[in-house]
Amino acid sequence: MKQNYALKLSFAVVLMLASVVSGSAASYISRNGIRYVYNSKKTAVSVTSLKAPEIYTGDIVVPESIINGDNETIPVVGVGSSAFSDCDMVTSVILPASVTSIGDYAFDGCENLKTVEMPGVKTIGHWSFRNCYVLENLKFPETLTSIGNYSFDKNLKMTVVELPASLTNLGGFVFEGNPQITRVICHADTPPAIKKGYLDGDEIYTLFEDTDYGTMELFVPEESISKYQSLLGWSYFKNRIYPIGTLGVKDVTEAAPEVSVKALGNGAVEVTLPEAAKVNVYSIVGNVVKSVNLREGKSEIAGLAPGFYIICGKKVAVK
């Protein structure tokens, strides 16, 4: 009798282990070179890492949904923690509007990642884009509410950071390791709260390495300037907090002498540059109305409505 009981118990354990293994395997699904993990109810999936030693490479386009083995349409709602971590051959990632969250370390160490599109993302986790040294084509969506600690540490191509009006929370040291950043633009009427961090054992609320923001400038809604001036983390911009509406106008005083801009008539201007560059055309109140890539020497920007514009820091009247 004892022997039969032992056999039954062993058989039960084998069945249980098989069930666990089977359930674990069924938690993942791969489609078109991208691996996903189901949520607990199997009603949605998030992008996850490939099975080692495989890693993602090249240009990645994530779909809004996938079809599972039961021919059901399953939405893709997130990028999981460490999903692309250390995938140093990934060059671009395009996410659908259905993806609302990016997990911790999701793109950490993607050293050749240049472009990310994230039109529906609401939350970005901690260290998520750390060590993405060449990331420069990144626009924060109007859906974004929070960014985690150290998320954009050492993104060495970013010179201007523009944060949406929807943002409510920023991680501590979120832009650490970026001495090349010269300007932060935040459209939020209420200053986003900056999380507490620690420096040499002391509590600190900062976007960068410490509380010395150097000559970096901050542009915010005019009616909110006093709020930013009084809040830790934002107050370290000191007397370099300006109304967003003066962005283009302020650039007039920063025009490079070797650049010339001349109105040609019929909604066109001629721009002469010392080297090829991306040029923004600002309205007189500082809004970008057009962005174009121009070659070295003389180029033409056409299709502008009559009015005043700021181009390469120079004010020009277009007829």
C-alpha positions in Angstrom: 0.0 0.0 0.0 2.8 2.4 0.9 4.5 1.6 -2.4 1.4 2.5 -4.4 0.9 5.7 -2.5 4.5 6.7 -3.2 4.0 6.0 -6.9 0.8 8.0 -7.0 2.6 10.9 -5.2 5.5 10.8 -7.7 3.1 10.8 -10.6 1.2 13.8 -9.2 4.4 15.7 -8.8 5.4 15.0 -12.4 2.0 16.2 -13.6 2.3 19.4 -11.5 5.8 20.1 -12.9 4.6 19.5 -16.4 1.7 21.9 -15.9 4.1 24.6 -14.6 6.5 24.2 -17.5 3.6 24.1 -20.0 2.0 27.2 -18.4 5.4 29.1 -18.5 5.9 28.2 -22.2 2.4 29.4 -23.0 3.1 32.8 -21.5 5.2 33.8 -24.5 4.4 34.1 -28.2 6.7 35.2 -31.1 5.5 36.9 -34.3 7.6 38.3 -37.1 10.9 38.3 -35.2 9.4 39.9 -32.1 8.8 38.0 -28.8 6.0 38.9 -26.5 4.8 38.0 -23.0 1.2 37.8 -22.0 -0.3 39.7 -19.1 -1.8 37.6 -16.2 -5.2 37.3 -17.9 -3.8 36.8 -21.4 -5.8 39.7 -22.7 -2.8 41.7 -23.9 1.0 41.3 -24.6 4.1 43.3 -24.1 7.4 43.1 -26.1 10.0 41.1 -24.3 13.6 40.0 -25.0 14.5 37.3 -27.4 15.7 34.0 -26.1 19.5 34.1 -25.5 21.8 34.3 -27.3 19.5 36.0 -29.8 19.1 39.8 -29.6 17.2 42.4 -31.6 19.0 44.2 -34.4 18.2 46.9 -37.1 14.9 48.7 -37.4 12.1 47.4 -35.2 8.5 48.1 -36.0 6.1 46.9 -33.3 2.4 46.2 -34.4 -0.7 47.3 -32.6 -1.8 43.7 -32.2 -0.9 40.1 -33.0 -2.9 37.0 -33.8 -2.5 34.1 -31.3 -2.8 30.4 -31.9 -6.6 30.5 -31.3 -6.9 33.2 -34.1 -7.7 35.9 -31.5 -6.5 39.4 -31.9 -4.3 40.4 -28.9 -3.3 44.1 -28.4 0.3 45.1 -27.8 0.3 47.4 -24.8 3.9 47.7 -23.5 7.6 47.3 -23.8 8.7 45.1 -21.0 11.6 45.6 -18.6 15.0 45.0 -20.3 13.3 44.0 -23.6 15.9 45.7 -25.7 18.6 46.0 -23.1 22.2 45.9 -24.6 20.8 45.3 -28.1 23.6 47.5 -29.4 22.7 46.9 -33.1 19.1 48.2 -32.9 19.0 51.5 -34.9 15.3 52.5 -34.6 12.1 51.5 -32.9 8.6 52.5 -33.9 5.9 51.8 -31.3 2.2 51.9 -32.0 -0.3 54.1 -30.2 -1.5 51.1 -28.3 1.8 50.8 -26.3 1.3 52.9 -23.2 4.2 51.8 -21.0 8.0 51.4 -21.4 9.6 49.3 -18.6 12.7 49.7 -16.5 16.0 49.3 -18.5 13.9 48.7 -21.7 16.5 50.2 -24.0 19.4 50.5 -21.7 22.7 50.1 -23.6 21.2 50.5 -27.1 24.3 52.3 -28.2 23.3 52.7 -31.9 19.7 53.6 -31.3 19.0 56.9 -33.2 15.2 57.1 -33.5 12.2 56.2 -31.3 8.6 56.8 -32.0 6.2 56.4 -29.0 2.9 58.2 -29.9 0.8 56.6 -27.1 3.3 56.1 -24.2 2.1 57.3 -20.8 4.9 56.0 -18.5 8.7 55.5 -19.1 10.5 53.4 -16.5 13.8 53.9 -14.6 17.0 53.7 -16.6 15.0 53.0 -19.7 17.1 54.9 -22.3 20.4 55.0 -20.4 23.6 54.8 -22.5 21.7 55.4 -25.7 24.6 57.6 -26.9 23.3 58.6 -30.3 19.6 58.9 -29.6 18.4 62.2 -31.1 15.1 61.7 -32.9 12.8 61.4 -30.0 9.6 63.4 -29.4 7.8 62.9 -26.1 4.0 62.3 -26.8 1.2 64.4 -25.4 0.1 61.3 -23.5 3.2 61.1 -21.3 2.7 61.5 -17.6 5.8 60.2 -15.9 9.5 59.5 -16.6 11.6 57.4 -14.2 15.0 57.9 -12.5 18.1 58.2 -14.7 16.0 57.4 -17.8 18.0 59.5 -20.3 21.5 59.3 -18.6 24.2 59.8 -21.3 22.1 60.5 -24.3 24.9 62.5 -25.9 23.1 63.8 -29.0 20.2 65.6 -27.1 20.8 69.4 -27.0 17.1 70.4 -26.4 14.6 68.6 -24.2 10.9 69.4 -24.9 8.4 68.0 -22.3 4.7 67.8 -22.9 1.9 69.6 -21.0 0.6 66.1 -19.8 3.8 65.4 -17.8 3.3 65.2 -14.0 6.3 63.4 -12.6 10.0 63.3 -13.4 12.6 60.9 -12.0 15.6 62.1 -10.1 18.8 62.6 -12.2 16.6 61.9 -15.3 19.0 63.7 -17.7 22.3 63.1 -15.8 25.4 62.7 -18.0 24.2 65.2 -20.7 26.4 68.3 -20.5 25.5 69.1 -24.1 21.9 70.0 -23.2 21.4 73.7 -23.4 17.7 74.2 -23.2 14.7 72.5 -21.5 11.1 73.4 -22.7 8.3 72.3 -20.5 4.7 72.9 -21.6 3.1 71.9 -18.3 1.2 74.6 -16.4 1.9 72.9 -13.1 5.6 72.0 -12.8 6.1 68.2 -12.9 7.2 66.9 -9.5 10.9 65.8 -9.5 11.6 62.7 -7.5 14.0 62.8 -4.6 17.5 61.3 -5.1 20.7 61.3 -3.0 24.1 62.9 -3.6 26.9 62.2 -1.1 24.2 61.1 1.4 22.2 64.3 1.1 18.6 64.5 -0.3 18.5 66.2 -3.7 15.8 67.0 -6.2 17.6 67.4 -9.6 17.2 66.8 -13.3 21.0 66.7 -13.9 24.1 65.7 -12.0 23.6 68.1 -9.1 22.1 71.5 -8.3 24.4 73.5 -10.6 22.6 73.8 -14.0 25.3 76.1 -15.4 23.9 78.2 -18.3 21.1 75.9 -19.2 17.8 77.7 -19.9 14.2 76.7 -19.1 11.2 77.8 -21.1 7.7 77.3 -19.5 4.2 78.8 -19.8 4.5 82.5 -18.9 1.8 82.3 -16.2 3.7 79.4 -14.5 7.2 81.0 -14.2 6.8 81.8 -10.5 5.7 78.2 -9.8 8.8 76.8 -11.5 11.1 79.3 -9.7 9.8 78.1 -6.3 10.0 74.3 -6.8 13.1 72.3 -5.9 14.7 70.8 -9.0 13.2 73.5 -11.3 14.5 76.4 -9.2 18.1 75.6 -10.0 17.6 77.2 -13.4 17.6 80.4 -11.3 17.1 83.6 -13.4 17.2 81.6 -16.7 13.5 80.8 -16.8 11.7 82.4 -19.7 8.2 82.3 -21.3 7.8 79.8 -24.0 6.4 82.5 -26.2 9.8 84.2 -26.4 11.7 81.1 -27.7 12.0 82.3 -31.3 12.4 85.9 -30.4 15.3 85.1 -28.0 17.0 83.2 -30.7 17.3 86.5 -32.7 20.1 87.5 -30.4 21.9 84.2 -30.9 22.2 84.3 -34.7 25.4 83.0 -36.1 27.1 85.8 -38.1 28.0 83.4 -41.0 24.3 82.5 -41.6 22.2 84.7 -43.8 18.5 84.7 -44.4 16.8 86.7 -47.2 13.1 86.9 -48.2 12.6 86.1 -51.9 8.8 86.8 -52.2 6.0 84.4 -53.0 6.3 82.7 -49.6 10.0 81.8 -50.0 13.2 82.6 -48.3 16.9 82.0 -49.1 19.1 80.6 -46.4 22.9 80.4 -46.6 24.6 78.0 -44.2 28.3 77.2 -43.6 27.4 73.5 -43.4 24.5 71.2 -43.9 22.0 71.4 -41.0 18.4 70.9 -39.9 16.7 74.3 -39.8 13.5 75.2 -37.8 11.2 78.0 -39.0 9.6 79.7 -36.0 6.6 81.9 -35.9 7.2 85.3 -34.2 5.9 83.8 -30.9 8.3 80.9 -31.0 6.2 78.0 -32.4 7.9 75.7 -35.0 5.9 75.9 -38.3 8.4 74.0 -40.4 11.5 71.9 -40.1 13.8 71.3 -43.2 17.2 69.7 -43.8 19.3 72.2 -45.8 22.6 71.7 -47.6 25.8 73.8 -47.2 25.6 77.1 -49.1 22.4 78.6 -50.5 19.0 76.8 -50.1 15.4 77.8 -50.5 12.5 77.3 -48.0 9.2 77.7 -49.8 5.5 77.5 -49.0 5.4 80.0 -46.1 2.3 82.1 -45.4 2.9 85.9 -45.4 4.1 87.1 -42.0 7.2 87.4 -39.8 9.4 84.4 -39.0 12.5 83.5 -37.0 15.0 81.4 -39.1 18.5 80.5 -37.8 18.0 83.2 -35.2 17.2 85.9 -37.7 13.9 87.7 -38.1 12.6 87.8 -41.7 9.4 89.2 -43.2 7.8 86.9 -45.8 5.4 88.2 -48.5 
